[in-house]
């Protein structure tokens, strides 16, 4: 069974990903972004991040148990 693809970040940058079936978790502040990270389904395999989300989550992304991440270009 394939894993879930999710995206975390500002709504204006991620809304189009819903059309492709990506589960979008919106957040504009550091707190909202961290909350979205902890709310990811256990089946998440890939997370698309906005540049702001990547900066906020940098310490969490270093954990080898975290899902694979891809950062959108600035």
C-alpha positions in Angstrom: 0.0 0.0 0.0 1.5 3.3 -1.0 2.0 6.0 1.6 0.3 9.3 1.8 1.7 12.5 0.2 1.2 15.6 2.3 2.1 19.3 2.0 2.7 21.8 4.8 2.8 25.6 4.4 1.1 28.7 3.4 -2.3 28.2 1.7 -1.6 30.4 -1.3 1.4 28.2 -2.2 -0.2 24.8 -1.7 -3.9 25.0 -2.7 -3.3 23.6 -6.2 -1.8 20.4 -4.7 -5.2 19.3 -3.5 -6.2 18.8 -7.2 -3.5 16.1 -7.4 -4.7 14.3 -4.2 -2.1 15.7 -1.8 -3.3 16.1 1.7 -2.6 19.8 2.5 -1.9 21.1 6.0 -1.9 24.8 6.0 0.0 27.0 8.4 1.4 30.6 8.2 3.1 30.8 11.6 5.8 28.6 13.2 3.3 27.2 15.7 0.8 26.3 13.0 3.5 24.6 10.9 4.8 22.6 13.8 1.3 21.5 14.7 0.7 20.4 11.1 3.9 18.3 11.2 2.7 16.5 14.3 -0.7 16.0 12.7 0.7 14.1 9.7 -0.9 10.6 9.2 1.4 7.8 10.2 1.2 6.6 6.6 2.8 9.7 5.3 5.7 8.9 2.9 6.5 12.3 1.3 5.9 15.8 2.6 6.1 18.8 0.3 7.2 21.9 2.2 7.2 25.6 1.5 10.5 27.3 2.1 9.2 28.8 5.4 8.0 25.4 6.6 11.4 23.9 5.8 13.1 26.5 7.9 10.7 26.1 10.8 10.9 22.3 10.7 14.7 22.0 10.1 15.5 20.3 13.4 12.6 17.7 12.9 13.7 17.0 9.3 17.1 15.8 10.5 15.4 12.8 12.2 16.0 9.7 10.0 12.6 8.4 11.0 10.8 11.4 9.5 9.1 11.1 6.1 11.0 12.1 2.9 10.6 15.9 2.3 10.7 18.0 -0.8 11.1 21.8 -0.5 9.4 24.1 -3.1 11.7 26.6 -4.8 11.7 30.1 -3.4 
